[in-house]
Amino acid sequence: MNVHKFRRTIQRGVVSILVIWSAAVYFSASAEAAAVRGSVRIGSDAGEGAVVYLKDTRPKPAPVPPGEATIQQENIEFKPAFTVVSVGSTILFENQDNEMHNVHSTTPGNRFDIGAHNKGDIKTVIFEKPGAVTLRCKIHTQMRGMVFVAPSQYYAVVGKDGKYDLPKVPAGTYQMEVWHPRMTPEEIKAGSRSITVGTDPVSADITLTSKAPKEANLTDVPNRDWMEVLNEMGTSLDQAIVKWKEGKRAGALTKVMTTHSRVYGETGLRNAISQKLGKNQAEAYDTRFNELVKQVQKDGPAVETALRSEKEKLLSELKKDIQKMK
């Protein structure tokens, strides 16, 4: 046999063997997958609606295949109201209503605004950062929706029974985390764990802790320095008392009412207290403001003392609750 032909034959044979070996390794690795199943509890409650997801902990994580989902605007609602996709996925927003919508989000990392959205229009948005993304409509402010962007394609939404199922997770070591709207980032981090997946099913029951009440949605709570808001409230109420002393009853009344609506309400402080400490606690401060409204409409030497006393009680209790929310 010609020596050169012989060498080429050997080379082809080696290449063929390498190709077959590589394919065998690839399919063998692909075949090494197992289910990860378990339950989630947040305190004593089943973790219904939570998202369980796995994060690739390797220095160079495998690329996440992008997905696609559709959210319709129908009957002045987002349908579905809650959607989960993997990072890099595209969501199609489809207007099924007979009127114009506007879908937007102010969530850092996933900000977008699709502009005017007429009936039958389909507009797309790519979600590039993991985490919760709030959806709003500028035209219909009552519309509420949410997208959770998982850091990998291995995620599951916890059912009413508190259970989840992640099928066909490739072998490897992952960081498991659970997101729920009532949990803070610190609580989510505290509940994370490392799991190793092989060829056998993995059972992982998770119990988490949360200070917020069961119905809380902390994604609606802005990240603000509430002590600054409290100081603004104190200044505003002091101005109301000054107006009362000057005999400007109408001006004092207006100042108290705007402090209630704008400083307590529109800054987000009321909602933060409602979400983190409970609706009753937020309403208790409404009652205190109503008492200030009654006092500021009165006359007499004892009124100023009563106003200052009521103001100090309000600010003192708010300060304690702000510290609890940290």
C-alpha positions, 0 to 999 in steps of 0.5 A: 500500500502507498505510504501516504494512502496508509497514513490518510487511512489511519488519520481518517480512522482516528478522526472517526474514533474521536467523533464517535467517542465525543458523541458518546460522551455527549449523549452519555452526559445528556442522559445523566439527568434526574428530577428534582422534587419537593415542597415549599413552605413559608413559615406555616403556609404552603408556598403556593405561587413561589418560583423554585429555580436552579442557578449554574454555579460553574465559573462559565455557566452554560448558555440559557436557551431563550424561550417565548411566552404571550401575555394578552391584554383582555378585559382591562387585565393582563392574562395571565397576570403572572408569567415565568420565563428564563433569562433572555426570553421574549414575551409577546404582548397582544392587545385583545381589547377594543381600546388602546393600552400601554404596557411598560415597566420601571423595574431596573434592568428590565425597563421598557415601554411599548408605547401606544398598543392598539387592538390586534397589535403584537409587540415584543420585549426581551427580558435580559435580567433575572428577577421580578418585573412589574407590568403596568398600563399608563392608560389603565392604572388599575392593571397589574401584572408580573413577570418573573425572569428565572436565571436558568431554564430549570424552574417551576411554580409551586402549586396549591399543595405547596409542591414543585417538580423540576424534571430532567435536570442535567447532572451537576451542582446547582444553587437552589433558590425560591422567590415569592413576592412576600419575601425580601432579597435577604430572606431569599438568600438565607433560604438558598441551598446547594444541591447536587444532581446525579442520575437518581431523583433528588428530594428537596423540601424547603422551609423559608421564613418571611416577616411579611404577612401572607398576602404581601407583595413586596415587589410593589414597595419602592426602595426608599429611605423611609426616615427621610419621608418621616422627617418630611412628614414631621416638617409638614405637620409642624407647618400645619401647627404654625398655620393653626396658631396664626388663625389660618384654620383652613390652611392648617387643615389642608396641610394635615390632609396633604401630609396624609395623602401625599407624604404618607400615601403617595411616597409609598410609605403607607403601602410599604407598611401595609405589605410588610406589617399588615393592612391593619397597621397601615389603617391605624395610621389613617385613624391617627391622621383623621384625629389630627384633622379633627383637632386642627379644626378646633379652637381653644388653649388646649388644642395646640398641646393636643396637636403636638401630642398627637403629632409626636405619637404618630411620628414615634410609632411610625419610626418604630415601624420603619425600623421593623421594616429594615 
